[in-house]
Amino acid sequence: MTSPQLENLAKSGSIKVEPASAREIERLLRLARVRLADAQKRQNAFESRFDLAYSASHAAALAALRWHGYRSENRYLVFQCLQHTLGVEAAFWRVLALCHERRNRAEYEGDFEVDEQLLADLIRIAKMVLDKAQGLGPPGETPQTK
């Protein structure tokens, strides 16, 4: 099952049509689980926890996009597609978009501007995205809505 919005993004070349791979999706979900677990360990550096939570959210979001038979090389777009892949409300993927912006600023400019609340929000949303992505089932099945 796909959405007209995802089909339009594919037609415009923003995302690519690529058959879903159960093995790839499971690897992405495992990566998301491991990174999310590490992001919640307070003994890890704050900056590392943010990077881990961000990576976990991206891996789970990408797994959902792959489940629908699409691929994107644009991280921001993977988050925007959450509305169509998992039914995630705009308010949640906008937080992920903000984290994407903050991650890029830290990565490319050395300006790390993240506080405890943003990290807590990121971890909470990453958990939600991961839970929804894990609930999709094998590729090709109708997604379960929660």
C-alpha positions as CSV (number, residue, x, y, z in Angstrom):
1,M,0.0,0.0,0.0
2,T,1.4,3.4,-1.0
3,S,0.3,6.9,-0.8
4,P,-0.3,9.3,-3.7
5,Q,2.2,11.7,-2.0
6,L,4.9,9.1,-2.1
7,E,4.1,8.3,-5.7
8,N,4.3,12.0,-6.5
9,L,7.7,12.3,-4.8
10,A,8.9,9.4,-6.9
11,K,7.6,10.9,-10.1
12,S,9.4,14.1,-9.3
13,G,12.7,12.2,-8.6
14,S,12.8,13.3,-5.0
15,I,12.7,9.6,-3.9
16,K,13.4,6.5,-5.8
17,V,11.2,3.4,-6.3
18,E,13.1,0.4,-5.1
19,P,11.6,-2.9,-4.0
20,A,11.5,-3.4,-0.3
21,S,14.1,-5.7,1.2
22,A,13.0,-7.5,4.4
23,R,16.7,-8.1,5.2
24,E,17.6,-4.4,4.8
25,I,14.6,-3.3,6.8
26,E,15.4,-5.6,9.7
27,R,19.0,-4.4,9.7
28,L,17.8,-0.8,9.8
29,L,15.4,-1.6,12.7
30,R,18.2,-3.4,14.6
31,L,20.5,-0.4,14.1
32,A,17.7,1.9,15.4
33,R,17.1,-0.3,18.5
34,V,20.8,-0.4,19.3
35,R,21.5,3.3,18.8
36,L,18.3,4.3,20.7
37,A,19.4,2.1,23.7
38,D,22.8,3.7,23.7
39,A,21.3,7.2,23.4
40,Q,19.5,6.6,26.7
41,K,22.6,5.7,28.6
42,R,23.5,8.8,30.7
43,Q,27.1,7.7,31.1
44,N,27.5,8.5,27.3
45,A,28.5,12.1,26.4
46,F,25.5,14.4,25.8
47,E,26.6,15.1,22.3
48,S,27.0,11.4,21.6
49,R,23.5,10.7,23.0
50,F,22.1,13.3,20.6
51,D,23.9,11.7,17.6
52,L,22.8,8.3,18.6
53,A,19.1,9.3,19.1
54,Y,19.2,11.2,15.8
55,S,20.7,8.2,14.0
56,A,18.1,5.9,15.5
57,S,15.3,8.0,14.4
58,H,16.7,8.2,10.9
59,A,17.2,4.5,10.7
60,A,13.7,3.7,11.8
61,A,12.2,6.3,9.4
62,L,14.3,5.0,6.5
63,A,13.1,1.4,7.4
64,A,9.5,2.6,7.1
65,L,10.2,4.3,3.7
66,R,12.0,1.2,2.5
67,W,9.0,-0.9,3.7
68,H,6.8,1.1,1.3
69,G,9.2,0.4,-1.6
70,Y,11.1,3.7,-1.8
71,R,14.5,5.0,-1.0
72,S,15.8,8.5,-0.4
73,E,19.3,9.8,0.0
74,N,18.0,13.0,1.6
75,R,17.8,12.6,5.4
76,Y,15.4,15.5,5.8
77,L,13.0,14.1,3.2
78,V,13.0,10.7,5.0
79,F,11.7,12.6,8.0
80,Q,9.1,14.5,6.0
81,C,7.8,11.2,4.5
82,L,7.0,9.9,8.0
83,Q,3.5,11.4,7.6
84,H,2.9,9.1,4.6
85,T,4.9,6.0,5.7
86,L,3.8,5.8,9.4
87,G,1.1,8.4,9.8
88,V,3.3,10.5,12.1
89,E,1.8,13.9,12.7
90,A,3.7,16.9,11.3
91,A,4.6,18.2,14.8
92,F,6.7,15.1,15.4
93,W,8.6,15.0,12.1
94,R,9.2,18.8,12.5
95,V,11.1,18.1,15.7
96,L,13.1,15.5,13.7
97,A,13.7,18.1,11.0
98,L,14.9,20.6,13.7
99,C,17.3,17.9,15.0
100,H,18.5,17.3,11.5
101,E,19.3,21.0,11.2
102,R,21.1,21.1,14.6
103,R,23.0,17.9,13.7
104,N,24.2,19.4,10.5
105,R,25.2,22.7,12.2
106,A,27.2,20.7,14.7
107,E,28.7,18.4,12.1
108,Y,29.7,21.0,9.6
109,E,30.2,24.2,11.7
110,G,31.0,22.8,15.1
111,D,28.1,24.7,16.6
112,F,26.3,22.2,18.9
113,E,23.1,23.9,20.0
114,V,21.0,21.2,21.8
115,D,19.5,21.2,25.3
116,E,18.2,18.5,27.6
117,Q,14.6,19.1,26.5
118,L,15.4,18.7,22.8
119,L,17.3,15.5,23.5
120,A,14.4,14.2,25.6
121,D,11.9,15.0,22.8
122,L,14.2,13.4,20.2
123,I,14.5,10.2,22.2
124,R,10.7,10.1,22.8
125,I,9.9,10.6,19.1
126,A,12.6,8.1,18.0
127,K,10.9,5.5,20.3
128,M,7.6,6.2,18.7
129,V,8.9,6.0,15.2
130,L,10.7,2.8,15.9
131,D,7.6,1.3,17.5
132,K,5.5,2.2,14.5
133,A,8.1,0.9,12.0
134,Q,8.4,-2.4,13.9
135,G,4.7,-2.8,13.7
136,L,4.6,-2.7,9.9
137,G,5.2,-6.4,9.5
138,P,6.8,-8.1,6.5
139,P,7.1,-5.9,3.3
140,G,4.1,-6.1,1.1
141,E,1.6,-6.5,4.0
142,T,-0.9,-3.7,4.7
143,P,0.5,-1.5,7.5
144,Q,-1.1,-1.7,10.9
145,T,-2.2,1.7,12.2
146,K,-1.8,2.4,15.8
